[in-house]
Amino acid sequence: MPGKSEQKREYSLQWNRKTTLLLTGSLALLLVALIICAVHIYRVLNTYRSFVDSSIVSQTELDAELVSANLDANIQVIQSTAEQLQQSENYDMDELQIYKLLLGVRNKSNLDRVSLIMKDGSSYSSERFSKMSGLEELIPYASDNGEVVIAKTYFDFGDGMASYCIMLPVIHKGIIQGYLFGVTSTTDMLNGTETDTYSQISRSYVINEKGTIMAISNSDVMYIQQNDDFYTDVLKDLSDKADRDLMEEELRLSFANQDASYLTFPALNDEWKIFHAPIEVQKGWVYINVVKESAVSALLNKIKIESFISILLVIVLMLLLCFLVGRYVMSEQREMLKLAFEDSLTQAPNERYFLTHAAKLLRDYPDIAYRTVSFDIQNFRYLNESYGHMKADELLRIIVKNVEKELSVRETYARIGADRFVALLVDDGRTKERILHMEERIAKAANEEMINYPIKIKCGFYEVTNRKENIAAMIDKANLARKSVVAQGKDLIAVYEDRLMEETRRREFIESKMEMALIAGEFVPYLQPKWDMKNNHIIASEALVRWKQNQNEIIPPGEFISIFETNGFIEKIDFYMLEQICKYLRKMLDEGREVYPVSVNQSRYLLHDPSYTMNVQQILLKYRIPKSLIELELTETVFFQERERMLEVMEELKRLNMDLSIDDFGSGFSSLNLLRDMPFDVLKIDRGFLNETNASETGKFILKKIVEMADGLGVKVICEGVETLEQAEMLMEIGCNYAQGYLYSKPIPMEEFIEKYNVIQTV
């Protein structure tokens, strides 16, 4: 159907726009999240940078303490050894004794060599046969008052590092007798300072108060020899002499402050930070860590790269998630469009689709006259029960297929439940013909599927006059027209009228009360006598239902029977009436009263129930009622609409020895075939036929022949609606002796009937 595809495309585009908007919004949120992450990382990096500076300050202070401790330990060893030599008894030791003393000192300390040089030029060493030349050059730097002096040396002990020397004069009796030297590499001075994290990005210095480099990390002997002055070494990259002088002055002032701190200054293509802390054991000495900003940035870059890799992974995962969500949403979109606008059983458009598309058609084609049509299949429920759900579902699909063939692109339809359909048709004056043509095609297709059931479309029209009216209201009005169709009528098409709304309210009121009314016993049987006019006495009665809402108000059958037939409640009423009559007959029999047969109307809807005859038999057995006392009345018109089914049911009832009667004979298109084919016992002439007979000799002749034919077939004839003596006399004249009508009695309450006719028999 073009309209259906067009509408689906339109809603698909709308959904795609919404989906695109959703995904775009998600990506925008992702971008915002990434910006927030980037800002957060930037702040973290800045915080980390500050943390690094603070950590290096703390580490520098700790390293200064370690250097101070190492120096102090070696100084203590030298001082202790000098004290031993200064004692008079040790001063006269021979060479072997001095060697052993020096060797013991070296083994107990971190010193690489311990030497003694005497004033007379003799020297001794912890390595007995290995003298260290060059120590004599340091003697002028030694203190004359017995203080420890630390001097820089350039001995290489095989580790590629420079060395330093701790000097102390050996004084005996106030005279300097010699000098004690403790020599070790700068590795010993810096022992423990290169194990921290930041040693990988910094160069460590130990300088004295003059700025002389006493020890330096990661450098060999030659480096120290060539770069003796710290300020010269560090500031060599500053091209401007004024800048170098200014920076040197600032460094000297900062070192003299004796607090752990750092300075920042620009160097060639980089920025340096100089962290420093005082070495307590040697006044004026400073431990320094020089860190290039590029080295710190390298550390930060590693964190930055890891962070951005993490963000990139998040982006990839989020994009993958968006892709998967997009695919899922698109899949769900297709399913939701199907659920939203398509009937799952028949794939026809549903009511939601109709509401939107019908409104669109009315907007797009303002010059075209439209009708809203509501239609269904007459007696579909019984077809469902007779053929089963699978066949019924197949019939619905046949209907959909043929409806779609019938409609143009400017029309639409929908299945709105069970066998109910609604359509918006162009009002071209052929609506009725189109419905009948569609009915014919559906019936033909159903027969091909072995559904041998009379397919009749019952429909209601509503002329669309106000295009702004709610589509649901249009459907309701078309439904009202459809429900107003009389099931037994020849024409199953009706047009909406305003009076139908009031009738609908009345019907809704009745339907809202009927179930509780049945439970409360408000439906009561009235009995109307059937009369033997020749002998002038009662022979039987007919049970007629009345709705007695209270003691004074009775709702006549004309107001509710047709409603009950439409909604199926008539089945409950018919069985209820049959059971009430059986209770009444049982009571009369038990009380020994005069009992007359009672005829009970049976709706055609009951006859479609496969268990109908069994249910009737069970009720009769329950109350032990002789079958001769119950007569089942069937309306004449059902035999023309569902002849085969009715014949089948009547044969089943006759096998149970039930008495059957045809009610309202002559009200429709009566056929003599009924008298031949149907196994009934009583023929009830409709009052309308009787009225026509009074005015026409031809009608009287026909009625006479019907009575004679029925008499010849052994069928009793009763004429309904006898209200005058003239009618009674005419009937007896043509051989009809039995009548029912107001001439003899109107329908009366059961209590009144019992009192008047069910007299107690005398023995």
C-alpha positions in Angstrom: 0.0 0.0 0.0 1.7 3.3 -1.1 0.4 5.4 1.7 1.6 2.9 4.3 5.1 2.8 2.8 5.2 6.6 2.5 4.1 7.0 6.2 6.7 4.5 7.3 9.4 6.4 5.4 8.3 9.6 7.0 8.4 8.2 10.5 11.7 6.5 9.7 13.2 9.8 8.7 11.8 11.4 11.8 13.2 8.6 13.9 16.6 8.8 12.1 16.7 12.6 12.8 16.0 11.8 16.5 18.6 9.1 16.5 21.2 11.4 14.8 20.4 14.1 17.3 20.8 11.5 20.1 24.1 10.3 18.8 25.3 13.9 18.1 24.3 14.8 21.6 26.2 11.8 22.9 29.3 12.7 21.0 29.0 16.3 22.2 28.8 15.0 25.8 31.8 12.8 25.1 33.7 15.9 23.8 32.8 17.9 26.9 33.9 14.9 29.0 37.2 14.8 27.1 37.7 18.5 27.6 37.0 18.1 31.3 39.5 15.2 31.4 42.1 17.3 29.5 41.6 20.2 32.0 41.9 17.8 34.8 45.0 16.2 33.4 46.5 19.7 32.9 45.8 20.5 36.5 47.1 17.2 37.7 50.3 17.8 35.7 50.8 21.2 37.2 50.1 19.8 40.6 52.6 17.0 39.9 55.1 19.6 38.7 54.8 21.4 42.0 55.0 18.1 43.8 58.2 17.2 41.9 59.8 20.5 43.0 58.7 20.0 46.6 59.9 16.4 46.5 63.4 17.4 45.1 63.7 20.0 47.8 63.0 17.4 50.5 65.3 14.9 48.7 68.1 17.4 48.5 67.8 18.1 52.2 67.9 14.4 52.9 70.9 13.9 50.6 72.8 16.7 52.3 72.3 14.9 55.6 73.6 11.7 54.1 76.7 13.5 52.7 77.2 15.1 56.1 76.9 11.7 57.9 79.4 10.1 55.5 81.9 12.9 55.9 81.5 12.9 59.7 82.1 9.2 59.9 85.4 9.5 58.0 86.5 12.5 59.9 85.9 10.7 63.2 88.1 7.8 62.0 90.9 10.2 61.1 90.7 12.1 64.3 90.7 8.9 66.3 93.8 7.6 64.5 95.6 10.9 64.9 94.9 10.7 68.7 96.5 7.2 68.8 99.6 8.5 66.9 99.9 11.5 69.1 100.3 9.4 72.3 104.0 9.2 73.2 103.9 5.4 73.4 102.6 5.1 69.9 104.7 7.7 68.3 107.8 5.6 68.6 106.2 2.7 66.7 108.2 1.0 64.1 107.2 0.8 60.5 105.4 -2.5 60.8 103.3 -1.2 63.7 102.4 2.0 61.8 101.4 -0.1 58.8 99.1 -2.3 60.9 97.6 0.7 62.5 96.8 2.4 59.2 95.6 -0.9 57.7 93.2 -1.4 60.6 91.9 2.2 60.2 91.2 1.6 56.5 89.5 -1.7 57.2 87.3 -0.1 59.8 86.3 2.9 57.7 85.0 3.8 54.2 88.4 5.2 53.3 90.2 3.8 50.3 93.7 4.7 51.6 95.2 5.9 54.9 98.7 7.5 54.8 101.1 9.2 57.2 103.8 11.6 56.0 106.4 12.7 58.5 108.2 16.0 58.7 111.5 14.2 57.8 110.0 13.0 54.5 109.3 9.4 55.5 105.8 8.2 54.7 103.6 5.2 55.5 100.4 3.8 53.9 97.7 1.3 54.6 99.0 -0.3 51.3 102.5 -1.1 52.7 104.4 -1.2 49.5 102.3 1.3 47.5 103.0 4.9 48.2 100.6 7.7 47.1 102.7 10.5 45.5 101.2 13.9 45.4 99.9 14.0 49.0 102.9 16.2 49.9 101.4 18.9 47.7 98.4 19.1 50.0 100.5 19.7 53.2 100.4 23.5 52.8 96.6 23.4 53.0 96.7 21.5 56.3 95.7 23.3 59.5 98.5 24.1 62.0 96.1 24.1 64.9 94.9 20.5 64.7 91.7 21.1 62.8 90.5 18.7 60.1 90.9 20.0 56.5 89.2 18.4 53.6 91.0 18.9 50.3 90.2 17.9 46.8 92.4 15.3 45.1 92.5 13.5 41.7 93.5 10.0 42.6 91.6 7.4 40.5 90.9 4.2 42.4 89.6 2.4 39.3 86.0 3.6 39.5 86.6 6.6 37.2 85.6 9.0 40.0 87.7 11.7 41.6 88.6 11.6 45.2 88.9 13.8 48.2 91.3 13.9 51.2 90.8 14.4 54.9 93.9 15.9 56.4 94.9 16.2 60.1 98.3 17.2 61.5 99.9 14.8 64.0 101.1 16.9 66.9 103.4 15.6 69.6 104.4 17.7 72.5 103.0 20.8 70.7 105.1 20.1 67.6 103.7 18.9 64.3 105.5 15.7 63.6 103.6 14.7 60.4 100.3 14.7 58.6 97.6 11.9 58.5 95.7 11.6 55.2 92.5 9.7 54.7 91.7 9.4 51.0 88.5 8.2 49.4 86.5 8.7 46.2 83.7 11.1 45.8 81.5 8.0 45.4 81.9 7.6 49.2 80.9 11.2 49.9 77.8 10.8 47.7 77.0 7.3 48.9 73.2 6.8 49.1 72.3 10.0 47.3 71.8 8.4 43.9 69.2 5.9 44.8 66.2 8.2 44.7 63.9 8.7 41.8 65.0 12.1 40.9 68.7 11.3 40.7 68.0 10.1 37.2 67.1 13.6 36.1 69.5 15.7 38.1 73.3 16.2 38.7 74.4 16.4 42.3 77.2 18.6 43.5 79.0 19.1 46.8 80.7 22.5 46.9 82.6 24.3 49.6 82.2 27.9 50.7 84.4 29.2 47.8 82.3 27.4 45.2 84.9 24.7 44.6 83.3 21.4 43.4 84.3 18.8 46.1 82.2 16.1 44.6 79.9 15.6 41.6 77.7 12.8 40.4 78.0 11.1 37.0 81.4 12.5 36.3 84.9 11.2 36.0 88.3 12.6 37.2 88.9 14.6 34.1 85.6 16.3 34.4 86.3 17.5 37.9 89.8 18.6 36.9 88.5 20.7 34.1 85.4 22.1 35.9 86.7 23.0 39.3 84.4 25.9 40.0 80.7 25.3 40.4 79.6 28.7 39.2 81.7 28.5 36.1 80.4 24.9 35.4 76.7 25.8 35.9 76.6 29.2 34.4 78.7 28.6 31.4 75.6 28.4 29.1 74.6 32.0 30.0 76.0 34.0 27.1 75.7 37.4 28.8 78.4 38.1 31.4 76.1 40.5 33.3 73.5 37.7 33.5 76.2 35.3 34.8 77.4 37.7 37.4 73.8 38.4 38.6 72.9 34.8 38.8 76.2 33.9 40.6 75.4 36.6 43.2 71.9 35.3 43.6 73.2 31.7 44.0 75.8 32.7 46.6 73.2 34.6 48.6 70.8 31.6 48.5 73.5 29.1 49.5 74.6 31.4 52.4 71.0 31.3 53.7 71.6 27.8 55.1 68.0 26.7 54.3 66.9 24.0 51.8 65.5 25.8 48.8 65.8 26.2 45.0 66.3 28.8 42.4 65.2 28.8 38.7 67.1 30.5 35.9 67.2 30.3 32.1 69.9 28.4 30.4 70.6 27.8 26.7 67.5 26.3 25.1 66.3 25.2 28.6 65.5 26.2 32.1 67.4 25.0 35.1 66.4 24.6 38.7 69.1 24.5 41.4 68.0 22.8 44.6 70.4 23.1 47.6 70.7 22.3 51.3 73.6 22.9 53.7 76.0 20.2 54.8 76.1 20.6 58.6 79.4 18.9 59.3 81.4 21.4 57.1 80.5 25.0 57.5 79.8 26.7 54.2 79.5 23.5 52.3 76.3 22.9 50.2 74.7 19.9 48.6 73.2 20.8 45.3 70.9 19.1 42.8 70.8 20.7 39.4 67.7 19.7 37.4 66.9 20.7 33.8 63.3 21.6 33.2 63.4 19.4 30.1 64.2 16.4 32.3 61.2 17.1 34.5 59.1 17.7 31.4 60.2 14.3 30.2 58.8 12.7 33.3 55.6 14.7 33.0 55.4 13.8 29.3 55.4 10.2 30.2 52.5 10.7 32.5 50.9 13.0 29.9 51.3 10.4 27.1 49.9 7.6 29.4 47.0 9.9 30.2 46.3 10.8 26.6 46.6 7.1 25.6 44.0 6.3 28.2 41.8 9.1 26.9 42.3 7.9 23.4 41.3 4.4 24.5 38.2 5.8 26.1 37.4 7.7 22.9 37.8 4.6 20.9 35.7 2.6 23.3 33.1 5.3 23.4 33.0 5.6 19.6 32.7 1.8 19.4 29.9 2.0 22.0 28.2 4.7 20.0 28.5 2.6 16.9 27.1 -0.4 18.6 24.4 1.7 20.3 23.6 3.3 16.9 23.2 -0.1 15.3 21.1 -1.4 18.2 19.0 1.8 18.1 18.5 1.5 14.3 17.5 -2.2 14.8 15.1 -1.2 17.6 13.8 1.6 15.4 12.8 -0.8 12.7 11.2 -3.1 15.3 9.5 -0.1 17.0 8.2 1.2 13.7 6.8 -2.2 13.0 5.2 -2.4 16.5 4.0 1.2 16.4 2.3 1.2 13.0 1.7 -2.5 12.1 -0.7 -5.1 13.3 1.4 -8.2 14.3 -1.1 -10.8 13.0 -2.0 -9.4 9.6 0.8 -6.9 9.0 -2.0 -4.4 8.3 -1.7 -0.8 9.5 -2.9 -0.4 13.1 -5.0 2.2 14.8 -2.0 4.4 15.7 -1.0 4.5 12.0 -4.5 5.3 10.9 -4.8 8.2 13.4 -1.7 9.9 12.0 -2.1 9.0 8.3 -5.8 9.8 8.1 -5.1 13.3 9.6 -2.3 13.8 7.0 -4.6 12.8 4.1 -7.3 15.2 5.3 -4.7 18.0 5.4 -3.0 17.2 2.1 -6.3 16.8 0.1 -8.6 19.6 1.4 -10.8 19.5 -1.8 -11.6 15.8 -1.6 -14.7 14.6 0.2 -14.0 11.7 2.6 -15.9 9.1 4.6 -14.8 7.3 7.6 -15.9 3.7 7.4 -16.0 1.1 10.2 -16.6 -2.5 9.2 -16.4 -6.1 10.5 -17.5 -9.6 9.5 -20.9 -10.5 10.6 -20.9 -13.4 13.1 -17.1 -13.6 13.0 -17.1 -15.0 16.6 -19.0 -18.0 15.5 -16.8 -18.5 12.5 -13.9 -18.4 14.9 -15.5 -21.1 17.1 -16.6 -23.3 14.2 -13.3 -23.2 12.2 -10.8 -22.4 14.9 -8.4 -19.6 15.3 -6.0 -20.6 12.5 -8.7 -20.3 9.9 -10.1 -17.2 11.4 -6.7 -15.6 11.3 -6.3 -16.6 7.7 -9.6 -14.9 6.9 -8.3 -11.7 8.5 -5.3 -11.9 6.3 -7.5 -12.4 3.3 -9.5 -9.3 4.3 -6.3 -7.2 4.6 -5.1 -8.4 1.2 -8.3 -7.5 -0.5 -8.7 -4.2 1.3 -5.3 -3.0 0.2 -6.2 -3.9 -3.4 -9.3 -1.7 -3.1 -7.7 1.4 -1.8 -5.9 4.2 -3.6 -2.9 6.3 -2.5 -5.3 8.9 -1.2 -7.0 6.4 1.1 -6.0 4.5 4.2 -7.2 1.8 6.5 -6.3 -0.1 9.7 -7.2 -3.2 11.7 -8.2 -1.9 15.2 -9.0 -5.2 16.9 -10.4 -8.7 16.3 -12.3 -8.5 12.9 -12.8 -4.7 13.2 -11.4 -2.5 10.5 -11.6 1.2 9.8 -10.9 3.1 6.6 -10.8 6.6 5.3 -12.3 6.4 1.8 -12.8 9.0 -0.9 -16.5 9.8 -1.0 -17.1 9.3 -4.8 -20.6 8.0 -4.5 -19.5 4.4 -4.9 -18.7 3.5 -1.3 -21.5 1.0 -0.9 -20.7 -0.7 -4.3 -17.0 -0.8 -3.3 -17.8 -2.5 0.0 -20.0 -5.1 -1.7 -17.4 -5.7 -4.3 -14.8 -6.2 -1.6 -17.1 -8.5 0.2 -17.5 -10.6 -2.9 -13.8 -11.0 -3.4 -13.2 -11.8 0.3 -15.9 -14.5 0.2 -14.4 -16.0 -3.0 -10.9 -16.1 -1.5 -12.3 -17.6 1.8 -13.9 -20.4 -0.2 -10.6 -21.2 -1.8 -9.2 -21.6 1.7 -12.0 -24.0 2.6 -13.9 -21.5 4.7 -17.4 -22.3 3.7 -19.1 -19.6 5.7 -21.3 -16.8 4.5 -19.0 -13.8 4.5 -21.0 -10.6 5.1 -19.5 -7.2 5.8 -21.3 -5.1 8.3 -20.2 -1.4 8.1 -21.0 2.1 9.2 -20.2 5.3 7.4 -19.5 8.8 8.8 -19.4 11.7 6.5 -16.3 13.9 7.3 -17.6 17.4 7.4 -15.2 19.0 9.9 -11.6 18.1 9.0 -10.3 19.5 12.3 -12.4 16.9 14.2 -10.4 14.4 16.1 -9.8 11.2 14.0 -10.7 9.0 17.0 -14.1 10.8 17.3 -14.7 10.0 13.6 -13.9 6.4 14.2 -16.3 6.3 17.1 -19.1 7.7 15.0 -18.5 5.3 12.2 -18.5 2.5 14.9 -21.9 3.8 16.1 -23.3 3.5 12.7 -21.9 0.0 12.3 -23.3 -1.2 15.6 -26.7 0.2 14.6 -26.9 -2.3 11.7 -29.7 -4.8 12.4 -28.2 -8.3 12.1 -31.2 -9.8 10.5 -31.6 -7.0 7.9 -30.8 -7.4 4.3 -28.8 -4.2 4.1 -25.8 -4.4 6.5 -24.7 -0.8 5.9 -25.7 2.2 8.0 -24.8 5.9 8.0 -24.1 7.8 11.2 -26.9 10.0 12.6 -26.8 12.1 15.8 -29.5 10.0 17.3 -27.1 7.1 17.4 -25.1 8.9 20.1 -28.1 8.9 22.5 -28.8 5.2 21.6 -25.2 4.5 22.3 -25.4 6.0 25.8 -28.6 4.0 26.4 -26.8 0.8 25.2 -23.8 1.5 27.3 -26.1 2.0 30.3 -27.8 -1.3 29.6 -24.5 -3.1 29.1 -23.1 -1.7 32.3 -26.1 -3.1 34.2 -26.8 -6.4 32.5 -24.3 -8.7 34.3 -25.3 -7.6 37.8 -29.0 -7.6 36.8 -28.6 -11.3 35.8 -26.9 -12.1 39.1 -29.6 -10.2 41.0 -32.4 -12.0 39.3 -33.9 -8.9 37.6 -34.6 -10.8 34.4 -38.0 -12.5 35.1 -40.1 -14.8 32.8 -43.6 -13.6 31.8 -46.0 -16.2 30.3 -48.5 -15.6 27.5 -51.1 -18.4 27.0 -51.5 -20.2 23.7 -55.2 -20.7 23.1 -57.4 -23.4 21.6 -60.0 -21.1 20.0 -62.4 -23.9 19.0 -62.6 -25.4 22.5 -61.9 -22.0 24.2 -59.2 -23.1 26.7 -55.4 -22.8 27.2 -53.2 -25.4 25.7 -49.7 -24.0 26.3 -47.7 -20.8 26.9 -44.7 -18.9 25.6 -42.0 -17.6 28.0 -41.1 -14.0 27.4 -38.3 -12.2 29.3 -38.8 -8.9 31.1 -36.2 -6.8 32.9 -37.6 -5.7 36.2 -35.3 -3.2 37.7 -37.4 -2.5 40.7 -41.0 -3.1 41.8 -42.4 -0.4 39.5 -40.1 -0.1 36.5 -39.9 -2.7 33.7 -37.6 -2.3 30.8 -39.4 -3.7 27.7 -37.6 -6.4 25.6 -37.4 -4.1 22.6 -34.8 -1.9 24.5 -32.4 -4.7 25.4 -32.9 -7.8 23.3 -31.2 -6.4 20.2 -28.3 -5.1 22.3 -27.9 -8.5 23.9 -27.9 -10.1 20.5 -25.2 -7.8 19.3 -22.9 -8.3 22.3 -23.6 -12.0 22.7 -25.2 -11.7 26.2 -28.4 -13.1 24.7 -26.9 -16.6 25.1 -26.8 -16.2 28.8 -30.4 -14.8 28.9 -31.7 -17.7 26.7 -30.1 -20.4 28.9 -31.2 -18.5 32.0 -34.8 -18.4 30.8 -34.8 -22.1 29.9 -33.6 -22.9 33.4 -36.1 -20.6 35.0 -39.0 -22.3 33.1 -37.6 -25.7 34.0 -37.6 -24.7 37.7 -41.2 -23.4 37.3 -42.4 -26.7 35.7 -40.6 -28.8 38.3 -42.4 -26.9 41.0 -45.8 -27.3 39.3 -45.2 -31.0 38.9 -44.1 -31.4 42.5 -47.1 -29.4 43.7 -49.5 -31.6 41.6 -50.8 -28.6 39.6 -52.1 -28.5 36.1 -49.1 -28.2 33.8 -49.0 -26.9 30.2 -46.1 -27.0 27.8 -44.0 -23.8 27.6 -42.2 -22.6 24.5 -38.8 -20.9 25.1 -37.2 -18.6 22.5 -33.7 -19.7 21.4 -31.4 -17.2 19.8 -29.6 -18.1 16.6 -26.3 -17.3 18.4 -26.8 -20.3 20.7 -27.1 -22.6 17.8 -23.5 -22.0 16.8 -22.3 -23.4 20.1 -21.1 -27.0 19.4 -22.2 -28.0 22.9 -25.7 -26.3 22.6 -27.8 -29.5 22.4 -25.8 -31.1 25.3 -26.4 -28.0 27.5 -30.2 -28.2 26.8 -30.3 -31.8 27.7 -28.3 -31.3 30.9 -30.8 -28.6 32.0 -33.8 -30.8 31.3 -32.2 -33.7 33.2 -31.2 -31.5 36.1 -34.9 -30.6 36.8 -36.3 -34.0 35.5 -38.6 -32.2 33.0 -40.4 -34.4 30.4 -39.4 -33.2 27.0 -43.0 -32.9 25.9 -43.3 -29.9 28.3 -40.6 -27.8 26.6 -40.8 -26.4 23.2 -37.8 -24.6 21.6 -38.7 -21.6 19.3 -36.4 -20.6 16.5 -37.0 -17.5 14.4 -37.7 -18.0 10.7 -35.0 -15.7 9.4 -32.2 -17.8 10.8 -33.0 -20.6 8.3 -32.3 -18.4 5.3 -29.0 -17.0 6.7 -27.5 -20.2 8.1 -29.7 -22.9 6.7 -27.2 -25.8 6.9 -26.2 -25.2 10.4 -29.8 -24.7 11.6 -30.9 -28.0 9.9 -28.0 -29.8 11.6 -29.0 -28.4 15.0 -32.7 -29.2 14.6 -31.9 -32.8 13.7 -29.8 -33.1 16.8 -32.6 -31.8 18.9 -35.2 -34.1 17.3 -32.9 -37.0 18.1 -33.5 -35.9 21.7 -37.3 -35.9 21.1 -37.5 -32.1 21.6 -40.5 -30.2 20.2 -39.4 -27.4 17.9 -41.3 -24.5 16.5 -40.6 -21.8 13.8 -41.4 -18.4 15.2 -42.5 -15.4 13.1 -43.3 -17.4 10.0 -44.2 -15.0 7.2 -42.2 -12.1 8.7 -39.4 -12.6 6.1 -39.2 -14.3 2.7 -40.8 -17.5 3.7 -40.0 -20.5 1.7 -42.1 -23.6 1.3 -38.9 -25.5 1.4 -38.9 -24.9 5.2 -42.1 -27.0 5.5 -40.4 -29.7 3.5 -36.8 -29.7 5.0 -37.0 -28.6 8.6 -38.1 -31.2 11.2 -40.3 -28.8 13.3 -43.5 -29.5 15.2 -45.2 -26.1 15.4 -45.5 -23.3 12.8 -46.2 -19.9 14.3 -47.7 -17.4 11.9 -46.3 -13.8 12.3 -48.9 -11.1 13.3 -47.8 -9.0 10.3 -49.0 -11.8 8.0 -52.3 -12.0 9.8 -52.8 -8.2 9.4 -52.2 -8.5 5.7 -54.6 -11.4 5.4 -57.4 -9.4 6.9 -57.0 -6.8 4.1 -56.5 -9.2 1.2 -58.5 -12.2 0.0 -55.3 -13.4 -1.7 -53.4 -13.3 1.6 -56.3 -15.2 3.3 -56.2 -17.8 0.5 -52.4 -18.2 1.0 -52.8 -18.5 4.7 -55.5 -21.2 4.3 -53.2 -23.2 2.0 -50.3 -22.9 4.5 -52.6 -24.2 7.3 -53.8 -27.1 5.1 -50.2 -27.9 4.0 -49.0 -27.9 7.6 -51.9 -30.0 8.7 -51.1 -32.5 6.0 -47.5 -32.6 7.2 -48.6 -33.1 10.8 -47.4 -29.7 11.9 -49.5 -27.7 14.4 -50.2 -24.0 13.3 -50.5 -21.2 15.8 -51.2 -17.7 14.8 -49.7 -14.8 16.8 -51.1 -11.4 17.4 -54.7 -12.3 17.5 -56.4 -9.2 19.0 -60.0 -9.2 17.7 -62.9 -11.6 17.5 -63.0 -11.2 13.7 -59.4 -12.4 13.4 -60.2 -15.4 15.6 -63.3 -16.3 13.5 -61.4 -15.9 10.2 -58.7 -18.2 11.5 -61.1 -20.9 12.6 -62.8 -20.5 9.3 -59.7 -21.5 7.4 -58.9 -24.4 9.8 -56.4 -22.7 12.2 -57.7 -23.4 15.7 -54.8 -22.2 17.8 -53.9 -18.6 18.6 -51.8 -16.4 20.8 -52.6 -12.7 21.4 -54.2 -10.0 23.5 -57.7 -11.3 22.7 -57.0 -14.1 25.1 -54.2 -12.8 27.3 -51.2 -10.5 27.3 -47.9 -11.8 28.8 -48.4 -12.0 32.5 -46.1 -12.5 35.5 -45.5 -16.1 36.4 -47.2 -15.8 39.8 -50.3 -14.5 38.1 -50.2 -17.3 35.5 -49.8 -20.0 38.2 -52.8 -18.6 40.1 -54.9 -18.4 37.0 -54.0 -21.5 35.0 -51.8 -23.9 37.0 -54.6 -25.0 39.3 -54.1 -27.9 41.7 -55.5 -31.1 40.3 -58.1 -33.0 42.2 -57.9 -36.8 42.5 
